[in-house]
Amino acid sequence: MYQFFCDSNCELWHTTVKELGINVIRMPYIVDDQEYFYDMGEATDFKGFFQKMRDGAVPKTAALNEYAYMEYFEPVLARGEDIYYVTFSHEMSGTFNAMKNVIEQLKEKYPDREIRYKDSKLISLGSGFVTYYAALKYKEGATMDELDAYCDELIPHTATYFAVDDLTYLHRGGRVSGLSRVVGNLLGIKPILHFNEEGKIVNISKEKGLRKALTALLNYMKTKGSELDKYKVFVLHADCEKEATDFIAQIKTQFGDLDITLQPIGPVIGSHCGPGTIGLIFHAKEK
């Protein structure tokens, strides 16, 4: 028997996590010198968080230490169960170095137990997309070998795009220069970010204005979308619910009545993309 794990950077909603019986590793963020751990939206003040960013607060994120991973993993192994963990992209954080060190320690202490992890090579609800469908297989009784095969097939077909409203936050993270930030904001430039096959986030387009940025997202979905009637579509927003709701109406006008979930971006991911960001996740022919 094994337990299924995800981390809060997959951003599945707290009710979904509970329904699927997923164990969550909560990732930290710091705002106003106070550390929090994302609770999958259960008691998160999304509006308050993004308003603080608009008012000049600079939230930070951090990697978990080895002690934290030990607290999550060891009790499961101690009671005679194994672990399967779908992670967010290893290219996005150094936290997995601590995780791997802990796994090596636990292998020595519990040689008959197994800990497997699968790098989704995605973040936010891109990782959540993979986690959700893998967890359904887990609930159906899939073995860890079967989950490995399933995730390996699904990950290359999970497309994740973000239209970013304000370049200030990407500049803080070192993704655009100071000059690009100033000029881009003055011109209303909205970068389109995407996860590549290696799990790295890349800037694939720059659109002038939100309307053109969302049209670009629709075009990516039109070009790359696959089996859209079989899989969920996720639309994310960082305190811009009206714009995201209007975007969903555009999706349904173009693609029909798909199973679309609207959800806020959490504080950990939001610390990097900033308020006004809209994300789109869907099943694709290829990333």
C-alpha positions in Angstrom: 0.0 0.0 0.0 1.2 3.5 -0.7 0.2 7.1 0.0 -0.2 9.7 -2.7 1.5 13.1 -2.2 1.6 16.4 -4.0 2.9 19.9 -2.9 0.9 23.1 -2.6 2.7 24.5 -5.7 0.4 22.3 -7.8 -2.4 24.6 -6.5 -5.3 22.1 -6.6 -8.2 23.4 -4.6 -8.4 22.2 -1.0 -11.8 20.5 -1.5 -10.4 18.5 -4.5 -7.3 17.4 -2.5 -9.5 16.1 0.3 -11.9 14.3 -2.1 -9.0 12.5 -3.7 -7.2 11.7 -0.5 -4.0 13.4 -1.4 -1.3 14.3 1.2 -0.1 17.9 0.7 3.4 19.2 1.3 2.8 22.9 2.0 5.3 25.3 0.5 6.2 28.5 2.3 5.9 32.2 1.5 6.8 35.3 3.5 5.0 38.6 3.4 5.5 41.5 5.8 8.1 39.3 7.6 5.5 36.7 8.5 5.9 33.1 7.2 2.9 31.2 5.9 2.4 27.8 4.3 -0.1 27.7 1.4 -3.3 25.9 2.4 -4.7 25.3 -1.1 -7.1 28.1 -0.7 -8.9 26.9 2.4 -8.4 30.1 4.4 -6.3 32.2 2.1 -7.0 35.9 1.8 -6.2 36.2 -1.9 -7.4 39.7 -2.3 -5.5 40.9 0.7 -2.3 39.3 -0.5 -2.4 40.8 -4.0 -3.4 44.2 -2.7 -0.3 44.1 -0.5 1.8 43.5 -3.6 0.0 46.4 -5.4 0.8 48.6 -2.4 4.5 47.7 -2.6 5.0 44.6 -0.5 7.6 42.2 -1.8 6.7 38.7 -0.8 9.3 36.0 -0.8 9.3 32.3 -1.2 11.7 29.7 0.2 12.7 26.1 -0.1 11.7 23.5 2.6 14.5 22.2 4.8 15.3 18.5 5.4 13.5 18.5 8.7 10.2 19.4 7.0 10.5 16.7 4.5 11.4 14.2 7.2 8.2 15.2 9.1 6.1 14.6 6.0 7.6 11.3 4.9 8.8 9.3 7.9 5.4 8.7 9.6 4.1 7.1 6.4 7.1 4.8 6.1 7.0 4.0 9.9 3.5 2.6 9.6 4.6 0.3 6.7 3.4 2.3 3.7 5.2 3.6 0.6 5.0 7.0 -1.0 4.3 8.3 -4.5 4.9 12.1 -4.9 4.0 14.2 -7.9 6.2 17.3 -7.6 6.3 20.7 -9.3 9.2 21.4 -11.7 12.6 20.6 -10.3 14.0 23.4 -12.5 12.1 26.0 -10.5 13.4 25.4 -7.0 16.3 24.1 -4.9 13.9 22.5 -2.5 14.3 19.1 -4.1 17.9 18.8 -3.1 16.8 18.7 0.5 14.0 16.2 -0.5 16.5 13.9 -2.2 18.8 14.0 0.8 16.0 13.0 3.1 14.9 10.2 0.8 18.4 8.7 0.9 18.4 8.8 4.7 15.0 7.2 4.9 16.0 4.4 2.5 18.7 3.4 4.9 16.4 3.5 7.9 13.4 1.8 6.1 15.0 -0.5 3.4 11.8 -2.3 2.7 9.8 0.8 2.0 9.8 2.8 -1.3 9.6 6.6 -2.0 9.0 7.5 -5.6 8.7 11.0 -7.0 7.6 12.2 -10.4 8.8 15.6 -11.7 5.7 17.1 -13.4 8.0 19.7 -15.1 5.3 22.2 -14.5 4.0 24.5 -11.8 0.7 25.9 -10.5 -2.3 24.1 -12.0 -0.1 22.7 -14.8 1.4 20.5 -12.1 -2.1 20.3 -10.6 -3.5 18.9 -13.9 -1.0 16.0 -13.8 -1.6 15.5 -10.1 -5.4 15.5 -10.5 -5.5 12.8 -13.1 -2.8 10.7 -11.5 -4.7 10.9 -8.2 -7.8 9.6 -10.0 -5.8 6.6 -11.1 -4.5 6.2 -7.6 -8.1 6.1 -6.3 -8.9 3.5 -8.9 -6.1 1.3 -7.4 -3.2 1.9 -9.9 0.2 0.5 -8.9 3.2 2.9 -8.7 4.5 1.4 -11.9 1.2 2.2 -13.6 1.3 5.7 -12.2 4.8 6.2 -13.6 3.7 5.1 -17.0 0.5 7.3 -16.9 2.3 10.4 -15.7 5.1 9.9 -18.3 2.4 9.9 -21.0 0.4 12.9 -19.6 3.2 15.3 -18.7 4.3 16.0 -22.4 0.6 16.8 -23.2 -0.1 19.3 -20.4 0.2 22.8 -21.8 0.6 25.7 -19.3 0.5 29.4 -20.3 0.4 32.6 -18.3 -0.3 36.2 -19.5 1.5 38.5 -17.1 0.0 42.0 -16.5 2.9 43.8 -14.9 6.6 43.3 -15.7 7.7 44.6 -12.3 7.4 41.2 -10.6 9.2 39.3 -13.4 12.0 42.0 -13.1 12.3 41.3 -9.3 12.7 37.6 -10.2 15.4 38.4 -12.7 13.4 37.4 -15.8 13.4 40.9 -17.4 15.8 43.8 -17.3 15.0 47.1 -15.5 14.8 48.9 -18.9 12.5 46.2 -20.3 10.2 46.5 -17.3 9.9 50.3 -17.6 9.4 50.4 -21.3 7.1 47.3 -21.3 4.8 48.7 -18.6 4.6 52.1 -20.4 3.6 50.3 -23.6 1.3 47.9 -22.0 3.3 44.9 -23.0 2.0 41.5 -21.6 4.5 38.7 -21.8 3.2 35.1 -22.5 5.1 32.6 -20.3 5.2 28.8 -21.0 6.8 25.7 -19.6 9.1 23.9 -22.0 9.8 20.1 -22.0 12.6 20.6 -19.5 10.4 22.2 -17.0 11.8 25.7 -17.4 9.6 28.7 -17.8 10.2 30.7 -20.9 8.9 33.9 -22.5 7.4 32.8 -25.8 5.6 36.0 -26.8 5.0 39.7 -26.0 1.6 41.1 -26.7 0.4 44.7 -26.5 -2.5 44.9 -24.1 -4.5 42.2 -22.2 -7.0 41.6 -25.0 -4.3 40.6 -27.5 -2.6 38.5 -24.8 -5.7 36.5 -24.1 -6.3 36.2 -27.8 -2.8 34.7 -28.0 -3.7 32.2 -25.3 -6.8 31.2 -27.2 -4.7 30.7 -30.3 -2.3 28.4 -28.5 -5.3 26.4 -27.3 -6.7 26.3 -30.8 -3.4 25.2 -32.3 -2.2 22.8 -29.6 -5.4 21.6 -27.9 -6.2 17.9 -27.9 -9.1 15.9 -26.4 -10.4 19.1 -24.8 -13.8 17.4 -24.2 -12.1 14.6 -22.2 -9.9 16.7 -19.9 -10.5 19.6 -17.6 -9.4 23.1 -18.6 -8.1 25.4 -15.9 -8.2 29.2 -16.0 -6.3 31.0 -13.2 -6.3 34.6 -12.1 -4.3 36.7 -9.7 -7.0 39.0 -8.3 -8.6 39.7 -11.7 -11.6 37.5 -11.6 -13.8 39.5 -14.0 -11.2 39.4 -16.7 -10.8 35.7 -16.2 -14.5 35.1 -16.2 -14.8 37.0 -19.5 -11.9 34.9 -20.9 -13.8 31.7 -20.0 -16.8 33.1 -22.0 -14.5 33.5 -25.0 -13.2 30.0 -24.6 -16.7 28.6 -24.6 -17.7 30.7 -27.5 -14.8 29.2 -29.5 -14.6 25.7 -28.2 -18.1 24.9 -26.8 -19.2 23.9 -23.3 -15.9 22.5 -21.9 -15.3 21.4 -18.3 -13.6 24.7 -17.2 -12.5 25.4 -13.6 -11.8 28.9 -12.6 -9.4 29.3 -9.6 -7.2 32.0 -8.0 -3.5 31.8 -8.2 -2.0 31.2 -4.8 0.5 33.4 -2.9 3.6 31.3 -3.6 3.1 31.4 -7.4 1.6 34.9 -7.2 4.8 36.2 -5.5 6.6 35.7 -8.8 3.9 36.5 -11.4 2.1 39.3 -9.6 -1.5 40.6 -9.6 -3.3 40.7 -12.9 -1.9 37.5 -14.3 -4.2 35.0 -16.1 -3.2 31.4 -16.7 -4.5 28.7 -19.0 -3.9 25.0 -18.7 -5.2 22.3 -21.1 -4.5 18.9 -22.6 -2.4 19.4 -25.8 -1.0 17.5 -28.7 2.4 18.6 -27.3 3.5 21.2 -24.7 
